[in-house]
Amino acid sequence: MAETGWTADAPRILEVDLASGSARKLPWPPVGDPVLDLGLLSGPALGLARAYAAPDGEEPFVVCVGDAVRRGLSTAARATVQARSPLTGRLTAGQVGSDLGRRLAAVCDLVCLVGRSAGANVLHIGPQGSVELIGMPELDGLDPARTHTALLARFGACASLRVGPAGEAGVAFANLAARHDPASYVGRGGLGAALGERGLKALVVTADGAPAATAEGEGEAEGEDLTTALLASPRLVARGRGGTLELGAAFEARGDLRGLGYGAPLPGGVGERIERDAGRARRERHGCRGCPTRCGWVFERDSGRRQGAHFSATYALGTNLGLERFDDALALLATCDAIGCDAKEAGSVLAVWALSRAPELPALEEYQGFLEALAAGHEPVAARGAAAFAEHLGVRVPLAAGEAARPETSLASVLGQCVGVRGAEPMRTFPFLVADGVARDRLEAIVAPLPLPRGAEDPRDPAGKGRLVWWHENFVTAVDACGFCAFSAAGLLVDGVCSLDALADWILPRRAVDVLDAGASASGAQLLALGASLLGVQRMLDERSAALPEPAPEWARATIVVDSMEPEYRRLRGLTPDGRLTPEARSRLGSLAVLDHGLAPDDGPVAAPTGAPVQPAAAAQPGSLTLRSSGVLADHLGTTLVLGLDLPATIHAVLAEARDRVPEAERFLMQGSEPVPAVYRGGERLGPADLVSNQDVLDLVLAIAGG
């Protein structure tokens, strides 16, 4: 391996030419270009800067780790995989939550793959960044689990990214397996197919992981403080308890749990039954290395086999296909994992097939057989993804930017899927502030100085949704770039455990104060500016590859093409009518000016304050109402709790009464004077000052959107 060497301070690039088998250790020197200078911040910033510096049409496949991973912060163990999407043509990226990030951080910040391997199908990165290309033809056709077993036998303890049969066959939505026992998968947009196109079956890292300790200038106390903060978030504790399956009850409470093709909402009780079945099948907890609130769970199927799962995958492969048994969704997810394909896109492909056969729907075994045939090359149109398959069969399913999407009552979630720079995956824009019942005063504090119009806190009101999606997309992109967990960051903010400035001080690379605003200390504004700048760079790369975003899809067009939604988002992102960055927007990249929004101040107070109780005007009389709970709330309150009190009363008063009745549930019901859970009545979200009446049934939702 030829080496030019790494300097002490510069990000470490390991570039591998797969065609020749040669490798180089390259530094990333400052060059004075604001876009390229972002690469000094490592992680996805370095990956995007490297793609930007590549000649047109020669973007590399990259795997990178953020600065927080290298420093060993709690719940910062993620690597990012980035490539041009075979599914959409746009640049795509995915987060890997195994020990790959920590192992890679011990030897480099970025692995950059160029060219294509003609014979060897395994790339091995060893201690000190040694590189070798190895032929292991015995891996051809193996599923990701058996592939990793063979890699362990060959290399010993290691982390790996593996392609399954779908990736070998070029299925456009093939993904990558990252963890073993239980396996975890990454790759909306076809990252598995992108690695397969490079001629690789697996990338293996045998370097010892970076220690879970802080780097120079930081001490053990900082890591302990962050861990303490994570454990203080009721929503993160609830997420760890439910393993994201608590989102089923949340979706049902707001009328978003839908049937075939994400069509009509399902009747009440389906989400509760799925969560109950998931609770019975739950066996073992897992998660990202170093995370104190791990949210992954392994479930035992009826067959006795075990399967890791999160809500979005079981939703896409369950009720979305007319399969209401949780075990059926697990079985179909196991098939996706065996062939190595993205469960969400697979769910939409199968929904297209099912709708073309309606009213007689396929059985579980038929769905499984279709996926196996697809990976064997027998369904070439379906292998191109749901959009191509739907057009071929003349069937309509929700799509956005060429990928599977899903309707929701949260307008911010709909908008984010349709306009997100990083694609239709909801977690990439992650509008948690309006999906998780955040009170207006907390919302204002988090996004300040961004002004919020009246109604911005209501998920079904279009007011201000363009600016909130813009803010969230900036935030999630920056958190991902640091290698930190976006869900953990969301919990810390929503539960008021820390401020945006405090979070930035924990996770931002120390270089950020120089790259984004010389002389300043780490701040929330710098964190958001990092995200906004990286999104601008990605938009420029897509422009260069003629992969501009598609128009708003028909299913969402009437909803999002209102001034406070898509047009507002486009103005803030600095886009021309055809979706390109304006020259002015380009000039702001890499500086705090990228956050200049030009929005007018709020147009007045909301109808009533939301952080304190409001006395009802009507005379109160003794009455009762029912609280329905799930997850950790149900552990304390039971699935239903009949509460007697004087009614009508505010939601604030109801939750305070429940807290007084069940003191051990206090941290999950109230934080000081502020309610914690979102409260729904008949699918409508209620604010703390809203009144409820005798015999009302209220759903309490304690969840973080996404997963």
C-alpha positions in Angstrom: 0.0 0.0 0.0 1.4 3.4 -1.1 1.2 6.0 1.7 1.6 9.7 1.7 1.0 9.8 5.5 -1.5 11.5 7.8 -0.8 14.7 9.8 -1.8 14.9 13.4 -4.7 17.2 13.1 -6.2 16.6 9.6 -9.0 14.1 9.0 -7.6 10.7 7.9 -8.7 9.4 4.5 -8.0 5.8 3.4 -8.6 5.6 -0.4 -8.7 2.2 -1.9 -8.6 1.6 -5.7 -10.5 -1.7 -6.0 -9.4 -2.2 -9.6 -5.7 -2.2 -8.8 -5.8 -3.2 -5.1 -3.7 -0.2 -4.1 -4.5 2.1 -1.2 -3.3 5.5 -0.1 -3.4 7.3 3.3 -4.4 10.9 2.5 -4.8 13.9 4.7 -7.5 16.6 4.0 -5.6 19.9 4.1 -7.5 23.2 4.4 -7.8 24.8 1.0 -9.8 27.9 1.6 -12.9 26.7 -0.3 -15.8 26.9 2.2 -17.3 23.7 0.8 -14.0 21.7 1.0 -13.2 23.2 4.4 -16.3 21.5 5.7 -14.4 18.2 5.2 -12.2 19.2 8.2 -15.1 18.3 10.4 -14.8 14.6 9.5 -17.7 12.1 9.2 -20.3 12.8 6.5 -18.9 16.3 6.1 -15.7 14.7 4.9 -17.6 12.2 2.8 -19.5 15.0 1.0 -16.5 17.1 0.6 -14.6 14.2 -0.9 -17.5 13.5 -3.4 -17.5 17.3 -4.2 -13.8 17.2 -5.0 -14.1 14.1 -7.2 -14.3 14.6 -11.0 -17.8 14.6 -12.4 -19.2 11.1 -12.6 -16.5 9.6 -10.4 -18.1 9.9 -7.0 -16.7 7.3 -4.6 -18.5 4.9 -2.3 -17.6 6.0 1.2 -17.8 4.8 4.8 -17.0 7.5 7.4 -17.2 8.2 11.1 -18.0 11.4 12.9 -15.8 13.3 15.4 -18.0 12.2 18.3 -17.4 8.6 17.4 -13.7 9.1 17.4 -14.0 10.8 20.8 -16.0 7.9 22.2 -19.1 9.9 23.4 -22.0 8.0 24.8 -24.5 6.8 22.1 -22.0 8.1 19.4 -21.1 4.9 17.6 -22.5 5.3 14.2 -20.7 5.1 10.8 -22.2 6.6 7.7 -22.3 4.9 4.4 -22.7 7.1 1.3 -23.1 6.5 -2.4 -25.1 7.4 -5.5 -28.4 5.6 -5.2 -29.2 3.0 -7.8 -32.9 3.4 -6.9 -33.3 7.2 -7.3 -30.1 8.5 -8.9 -29.6 10.9 -6.0 -26.9 10.8 -3.4 -28.0 8.6 -0.5 -26.6 7.8 2.9 -27.4 5.5 5.8 -26.4 5.2 9.5 -24.7 2.0 10.8 -25.3 1.3 14.5 -22.9 -1.7 15.0 -19.4 -1.6 16.3 -18.1 -0.8 12.8 -17.9 2.9 13.6 -15.8 2.5 16.7 -13.5 0.0 14.9 -13.1 2.2 11.9 -12.5 5.3 14.0 -9.4 3.6 15.4 -7.7 3.7 12.0 -9.3 6.4 9.9 -12.2 8.9 9.4 -13.1 8.0 5.9 -12.8 4.9 3.7 -13.1 6.0 0.1 -13.7 3.2 -2.5 -13.0 4.0 -6.2 -13.0 1.6 -9.2 -14.4 -1.9 -9.3 -12.9 -5.2 -8.1 -12.7 -7.7 -10.8 -11.8 -10.8 -8.8 -11.5 -10.2 -5.1 -14.9 -9.8 -3.3 -13.8 -9.0 0.3 -12.0 -5.8 1.4 -10.2 -6.2 4.7 -9.1 -3.2 6.7 -6.8 -4.2 9.5 -4.9 -2.5 12.4 -3.0 0.7 11.5 -5.2 0.9 8.4 -3.6 -2.0 6.5 -5.6 -3.0 3.4 -6.0 -6.2 1.5 -8.4 -7.5 -1.2 -9.2 -11.1 -0.8 -11.1 -13.6 -3.0 -13.7 -15.6 -1.1 -15.9 -17.1 -3.9 -17.5 -19.4 -1.3 -19.5 -16.3 -0.1 -21.3 -15.9 -3.4 -25.1 -16.2 -2.9 -24.9 -16.5 0.9 -27.3 -14.5 3.1 -25.7 -11.8 5.3 -25.8 -13.9 8.5 -23.9 -16.9 7.0 -21.6 -14.4 5.3 -20.6 -12.9 8.6 -20.1 -16.4 10.1 -17.7 -17.2 7.4 -15.9 -13.9 7.9 -15.5 -14.6 11.6 -14.0 -18.0 10.8 -11.5 -16.3 8.4 -10.6 -13.1 10.3 -11.6 -13.6 13.9 -13.3 -10.7 15.8 -14.4 -8.1 13.3 -17.1 -5.7 12.1 -18.5 -6.0 8.6 -20.8 -4.6 5.9 -22.2 -7.4 3.9 -24.3 -7.7 0.7 -27.0 -10.3 0.4 -28.2 -12.1 -2.7 -30.3 -9.0 -3.6 -27.2 -6.8 -3.7 -25.4 -9.4 -5.8 -28.3 -9.4 -8.2 -28.4 -5.6 -8.5 -31.8 -5.2 -6.9 -32.1 -1.4 -6.7 -33.3 -1.4 -3.1 -30.8 -3.9 -1.8 -29.3 -2.9 1.6 -26.3 -3.7 3.7 -26.1 -5.9 6.8 -24.0 -4.3 9.6 -24.5 -6.1 12.9 -24.6 -9.8 13.5 -26.8 -11.6 16.0 -29.0 -9.7 15.8 -28.4 -8.3 12.3 -29.0 -4.7 11.6 -29.4 -3.3 8.1 -28.7 0.0 6.5 -29.5 1.4 3.1 -32.6 3.2 1.9 -31.8 4.0 -1.7 -30.0 0.8 -2.5 -26.6 1.0 -0.7 -26.3 -2.8 -0.9 -26.6 -2.6 -4.7 -24.1 0.3 -4.8 -21.5 -1.8 -3.0 -22.3 -4.8 -5.1 -21.7 -2.7 -8.2 -18.1 -2.2 -6.9 -17.6 -6.0 -7.0 -17.6 -6.5 -3.3 -19.5 -8.9 -1.1 -18.2 -7.5 2.2 -16.0 -4.9 3.8 -14.4 -6.2 7.0 -12.7 -4.2 9.7 -10.5 -6.1 12.3 -9.0 -3.0 14.0 -9.7 -2.8 17.7 -12.5 -0.2 18.4 -11.7 3.3 19.5 -12.0 3.5 23.3 -15.2 4.8 24.9 -13.3 7.7 26.4 -12.9 11.3 25.6 -10.1 12.9 23.6 -7.6 15.5 24.5 -9.1 18.5 26.2 -12.1 16.5 27.6 -12.4 14.3 30.6 -14.4 11.3 31.9 -16.8 13.7 33.6 -18.1 15.0 30.3 -19.0 11.5 29.2 -20.6 10.8 32.5 -22.6 14.0 32.3 -23.9 13.0 28.9 -24.9 9.6 30.0 -26.7 11.0 33.0 -28.6 13.4 30.7 -29.6 10.6 28.4 -31.0 8.6 31.3 -32.9 11.7 32.5 -35.1 11.8 29.3 -38.5 10.1 29.9 -39.0 9.6 26.1 -35.6 7.9 25.7 -36.3 5.6 28.6 -39.7 4.8 27.0 -38.1 4.2 23.7 -35.7 1.8 25.2 -38.5 0.0 26.9 -40.7 -0.3 23.8 -38.0 -0.7 21.2 -39.9 1.7 18.9 -42.9 -0.7 18.7 -44.6 1.9 21.0 -45.1 3.9 17.8 -47.8 1.5 16.8 -50.0 2.8 19.6 -49.0 6.4 18.7 -49.9 6.0 15.1 -53.3 4.4 16.0 -54.0 7.2 18.5 -53.7 9.9 15.8 -55.4 7.8 13.1 -52.2 7.0 11.1 -52.1 3.2 11.4 -53.2 2.2 7.9 -54.0 -0.9 5.9 -53.0 -2.1 2.5 -50.9 0.3 0.5 -50.9 2.7 3.5 -54.5 3.3 2.5 -57.5 3.7 4.9 -56.8 4.0 8.6 -57.4 0.8 10.5 -60.1 0.4 13.2 -59.1 0.9 16.8 -57.5 -2.0 18.6 -55.1 -3.1 15.9 -52.2 -1.1 17.1 -52.8 -2.2 20.7 -52.9 -5.8 19.7 -49.7 -5.5 17.7 -47.9 -3.9 20.6 -49.3 -6.6 23.0 -48.0 -9.3 20.7 -44.7 -7.6 20.4 -44.4 -7.4 24.2 -45.0 -11.2 24.4 -42.4 -11.9 21.8 -39.8 -9.5 23.2 -36.7 -11.4 24.4 -33.4 -9.5 24.3 -32.4 -5.8 24.2 -29.6 -4.5 22.0 -28.5 -1.2 20.5 -25.6 1.0 19.5 -22.4 0.5 21.4 -22.1 2.8 24.4 -25.8 3.8 24.4 -27.4 3.8 27.9 -31.0 3.9 26.4 -30.7 1.2 23.8 -33.8 0.9 21.7 -33.3 -2.4 19.7 -35.0 -5.6 20.6 -34.9 -9.2 19.5 -38.2 -11.0 19.2 -39.0 -14.7 19.2 -41.2 -15.8 16.4 -43.8 -18.6 16.6 -41.3 -20.9 14.8 -38.8 -20.4 17.7 -36.4 -18.3 15.5 -35.3 -14.9 16.7 -35.6 -11.7 14.7 -34.6 -8.1 15.3 -37.2 -5.5 14.3 -38.2 -1.8 14.6 -41.6 -0.3 14.0 -41.2 1.1 10.5 -40.1 -2.3 9.1 -42.9 -4.2 10.7 -45.4 -1.6 9.7 -44.3 -1.7 6.0 -44.4 -5.5 6.0 -47.5 -5.9 8.2 -50.7 -3.9 8.0 -49.4 -2.2 4.9 -49.8 -5.6 3.2 -52.9 -6.7 5.0 -51.0 -8.8 7.5 -52.2 -7.9 11.0 -50.3 -10.6 12.9 -47.0 -9.3 14.3 -45.4 -12.7 13.8 -46.3 -12.5 10.0 -44.5 -9.2 9.8 -41.4 -10.7 11.6 -41.4 -13.7 9.2 -41.5 -11.4 6.1 -38.8 -9.2 7.6 -36.7 -12.3 8.1 -37.0 -12.9 4.3 -35.9 -9.4 3.6 -32.9 -9.8 5.9 -32.0 -13.1 4.2 -31.9 -11.7 0.7 -30.6 -8.3 1.9 -33.2 -5.8 0.8 -34.7 -2.7 2.4 -37.9 -3.6 4.3 -39.7 -0.3 3.6 -39.2 -0.3 -0.2 -39.9 -4.0 -0.2 -43.2 -3.3 1.6 -44.2 -0.9 -1.1 -43.2 -3.2 -3.9 -45.3 -6.0 -2.4 -48.2 -3.6 -1.8 -48.1 -2.8 -5.5 -48.3 -6.5 -6.3 -51.1 -7.1 -3.8 -53.1 -4.2 -5.1 -52.8 -5.5 -8.6 -54.3 -8.8 -7.4 -57.1 -7.3 -5.2 -59.5 -8.1 -3.8 -57.8 -11.5 -3.3 -54.6 -10.7 -1.4 -51.5 -12.8 -1.3 -50.8 -15.1 1.7 -47.6 -14.7 3.7 -45.9 -17.6 1.9 -46.7 -15.9 -1.5 -45.1 -12.6 -0.3 -42.0 -14.5 0.8 -41.8 -16.4 -2.5 -42.1 -13.1 -4.5 -39.1 -11.6 -2.6 -37.0 -14.7 -3.1 -37.8 -14.7 -6.9 -36.9 -11.1 -7.0 -33.5 -11.7 -5.5 -33.0 -14.6 -8.0 -33.5 -12.2 -10.9 -37.0 -13.4 -11.9 -38.8 -10.1 -11.2 -36.7 -7.5 -13.1 -39.3 -4.7 -13.1 -40.0 -5.1 -9.3 -36.2 -5.1 -8.7 -36.1 -1.5 -10.0 -38.3 -0.4 -7.0 -41.9 0.5 -6.2 -42.1 3.5 -8.5 -41.1 1.4 -11.6 -43.3 -1.5 -10.6 -46.3 0.7 -9.9 -46.0 2.3 -13.3 -45.7 -1.1 -14.9 -48.8 -2.5 -13.3 -50.8 0.7 -13.3 -51.2 0.8 -9.5 -50.9 3.8 -7.2 -49.0 3.7 -3.9 -47.6 6.5 -1.9 -44.1 7.5 -3.3 -41.9 10.5 -2.9 -38.7 11.4 -4.7 -38.7 7.9 -6.3 -38.9 6.0 -3.0 -41.6 4.4 -0.8 -43.4 7.0 1.3 -46.4 6.9 3.7 -49.2 9.3 4.4 -49.6 10.7 7.9 -51.8 13.2 9.6 -48.6 15.1 10.6 -48.2 17.6 7.8 -44.6 18.1 8.7 -44.0 14.4 8.2 -45.7 14.5 4.8 -43.7 17.6 3.7 -40.4 16.2 4.9 -40.8 13.0 2.8 -41.6 15.0 -0.3 -38.9 17.7 -0.2 -36.1 16.2 1.9 -32.7 16.6 0.3 -31.6 13.2 1.6 -34.7 11.4 0.2 -38.1 10.2 1.4 -37.0 8.4 4.5 -39.0 10.2 7.3 -36.1 9.9 9.8 -34.0 12.1 7.5 -36.2 15.1 8.2 -37.5 13.7 11.5 -40.1 16.4 12.5 -40.3 15.3 16.1 -41.2 18.7 17.5 -44.7 18.6 16.0 -45.2 14.8 16.1 -44.4 14.2 19.8 -46.8 16.6 21.6 -44.2 19.3 22.3 -45.8 22.2 24.0 -45.6 25.5 22.2 -43.4 27.2 24.8 -40.9 24.3 24.6 -41.1 24.4 20.8 -40.3 28.1 20.7 -37.4 27.7 23.1 -35.8 24.9 21.0 -36.1 26.6 17.6 -35.4 30.2 18.7 -34.8 32.7 17.1 -36.9 31.1 14.3 -40.3 32.8 14.6 -43.4 30.5 14.8 -46.8 31.6 13.5 -50.0 30.7 15.2 -50.8 27.0 14.9 -47.2 25.9 14.1 -47.3 23.5 17.1 -50.4 21.7 15.7 -49.4 18.7 13.4 -52.5 19.1 11.3 -52.2 22.9 10.8 -50.0 23.9 7.8 -48.8 27.0 9.5 -45.0 27.2 9.7 -44.4 23.6 8.6 -42.0 24.7 5.8 -39.7 26.3 8.4 -40.1 23.5 10.9 -39.1 20.9 8.3 -36.2 23.1 7.2 -35.1 23.3 10.9 -35.4 19.6 11.6 -33.6 18.6 8.4 -30.7 20.9 9.3 -30.7 19.5 12.8 -30.8 15.8 11.9 -28.2 16.2 9.2 -25.8 17.8 11.6 -26.4 15.2 14.4 -25.7 12.4 11.9 -22.6 14.2 10.7 -21.2 14.2 14.3 -21.9 10.4 14.6 -24.4 11.0 17.4 -27.8 9.4 17.6 -30.6 11.7 16.3 -33.2 10.0 18.5 -31.0 10.6 21.6 -30.5 14.2 20.6 -34.3 14.6 20.1 -35.1 13.2 23.5 -32.7 15.5 25.2 -34.3 18.6 23.6 -37.9 17.6 23.8 -37.7 16.6 27.4 -35.8 19.8 28.3 -32.8 17.8 29.6 -30.5 20.2 27.8 -30.5 23.1 25.4 -29.5 23.1 21.8 -26.4 25.0 22.8 -25.5 22.5 25.4 -26.0 19.6 23.0 -23.8 21.4 20.4 -21.1 21.8 23.0 -21.2 18.0 23.6 -21.2 16.7 20.1 -19.9 19.3 17.6 -16.3 18.8 16.4 -14.0 21.2 18.1 -12.9 22.4 14.7 -16.4 23.7 14.0 -15.8 26.9 15.9 -13.0 27.7 13.3 -14.7 26.3 10.2 -18.1 27.8 10.8 -17.4 31.0 12.8 -13.8 31.8 13.8 -13.4 32.6 17.5 -16.9 31.6 18.7 -17.6 28.8 21.1 -19.7 25.8 20.0 -23.3 26.8 19.7 -26.7 25.5 18.5 -26.5 27.9 15.6 -23.2 26.3 14.5 -24.7 22.9 14.7 -27.7 23.9 12.5 -25.3 25.7 10.1 -23.3 22.5 9.7 -26.4 20.6 8.7 -27.7 23.3 6.4 -24.3 23.6 4.7 -24.0 19.8 4.2 -27.5 19.7 2.7 -26.5 22.5 0.3 -23.4 20.5 -0.8 -25.6 17.4 -1.4 -28.0 19.5 -3.4 -25.1 20.7 -5.6 -23.8 17.2 -6.1 -27.3 16.1 -7.2 -27.4 19.0 -9.6 -24.1 18.0 -11.1 -25.4 14.5 -11.6 -28.7 15.7 -13.1 -30.6 14.1 -10.2 -32.8 17.0 -9.1 -35.8 16.2 -6.9 -39.1 15.3 -8.5 -42.2 17.4 -8.2 -44.5 16.9 -5.3 -46.3 13.5 -5.7 -50.0 13.5 -6.5 -51.0 12.0 -3.2 -49.5 14.9 -1.3 -49.7 17.8 -3.7 -52.9 19.4 -2.5 -51.6 19.2 1.0 -48.1 20.6 0.7 -48.3 23.2 -2.1 -49.5 25.9 0.2 -47.4 28.9 1.0 -46.5 27.9 4.6 -45.3 24.5 3.5 -43.4 23.6 0.3 -42.9 27.2 -1.0 -41.8 28.3 2.5 -39.3 25.4 2.7 -37.9 26.2 -0.8 -37.4 29.9 0.1 -35.5 28.9 3.3 -33.4 26.3 1.4 -32.6 28.9 -1.3 -33.9 27.0 -4.3 -34.8 28.2 -7.8 -38.1 27.1 -9.3 -36.4 24.1 -10.9 -34.9 23.0 -7.6 -31.3 24.3 -7.9 -29.5 26.3 -5.3 -29.4 30.0 -6.0 -26.0 31.7 -6.2 -26.7 33.5 -3.0 -27.5 30.2 -1.2 -24.2 28.7 -2.5 -22.3 31.7 -1.2 -23.6 31.1 2.3 -22.5 27.5 2.6 -20.0 26.9 5.4 -21.0 30.0 7.4 -23.7 31.0 9.9 -25.2 33.0 7.1 -26.7 29.8 5.7 -29.3 30.1 8.5 -30.5 33.6 7.5 -34.2 33.1 7.1 -35.7 36.6 6.6 -39.0 35.5 8.2 -41.2 38.0 10.0 -41.7 37.8 13.8 -44.6 35.7 15.1 -47.9 37.2 14.2 -49.2 37.2 17.8 -49.9 35.0 20.7 -51.7 31.7 20.5 -55.3 31.5 21.8 -54.2 30.5 25.3 -50.9 29.7 27.1 -49.9 26.0 26.9 -47.5 25.7 29.8 -49.8 26.2 32.7 -53.4 25.2 33.7 -56.3 27.3 32.5 -59.5 27.4 34.6 -62.5 26.2 32.5 -65.3 28.7 32.1 -68.1 26.1 32.7 -69.0 25.0 36.2 -67.2 21.7 37.0 -69.2 18.7 38.2 -67.9 15.3 39.4 -67.3 12.9 36.5 -64.8 10.4 35.1 -62.8 9.8 32.0 -60.6 7.0 30.7 -56.8 7.2 30.0 -55.4 4.6 27.6 -51.7 4.0 27.7 -49.0 1.8 26.2 -45.4 1.0 26.8 -43.7 2.4 29.9 -46.8 4.4 30.8 -48.9 1.3 30.8 -46.4 -0.3 33.2 -47.5 2.3 35.8 -51.0 3.3 34.8 -52.2 0.1 33.2 -53.5 0.0 29.7 -56.7 1.7 30.9 -57.2 3.9 33.9 -60.5 5.4 34.9 -59.9 8.7 36.5 -62.5 10.5 38.6 -62.3 14.3 38.9 -64.3 17.5 38.4 -65.1 18.0 34.7 -64.7 19.7 32.4 -61.0 20.1 33.1 -57.9 20.9 31.2 -55.5 18.3 30.0 -53.0 19.8 32.3 -55.3 19.2 35.3 -56.1 15.6 34.1 -52.4 14.7 33.9 -51.7 16.3 37.3 -54.5 14.2 38.8 -53.0 11.0 37.2 -49.6 12.0 38.6 -51.1 12.5 42.1 -53.0 9.2 41.8 -49.9 7.2 40.6 -46.8 9.0 42.0 -44.4 6.5 40.5 -45.4 7.6 37.0 -44.6 11.2 37.7 -41.5 11.5 35.4 -43.6 10.1 32.5 -46.5 12.4 33.1 -45.3 15.8 34.2 -42.0 17.7 34.2 -42.6 20.5 36.7 -45.7 22.2 35.4 -45.3 20.8 31.8 -47.0 17.7 30.5 -44.8 15.0 29.0 -47.0 12.7 26.9 -49.0 13.8 23.8 -52.7 13.4 24.4 -55.3 12.4 21.7 -59.0 12.3 21.8 -60.6 10.6 18.8 -57.4 11.1 16.7 -57.2 14.8 17.5 -54.2 16.0 19.5 -55.1 18.1 22.5 -53.0 20.8 24.1 -52.4 21.3 27.8 -55.1 24.0 28.0 -57.8 22.1 26.0 -60.8 21.0 27.9 -62.1 17.4 28.2 -65.5 16.3 29.5 -67.2 13.5 31.3 -66.8 10.0 29.7 -64.1 11.2 27.3 -61.5 8.5 26.3 -57.9 9.9 26.0 -54.9 8.2 24.5 -51.6 9.1 26.1 -48.6 8.8 23.8 -45.0 8.9 25.0 -42.9 8.3 21.9 -40.2 9.9 19.7 -41.1 9.9 16.1 -39.1 7.6 13.7 -37.7 4.2 14.0 
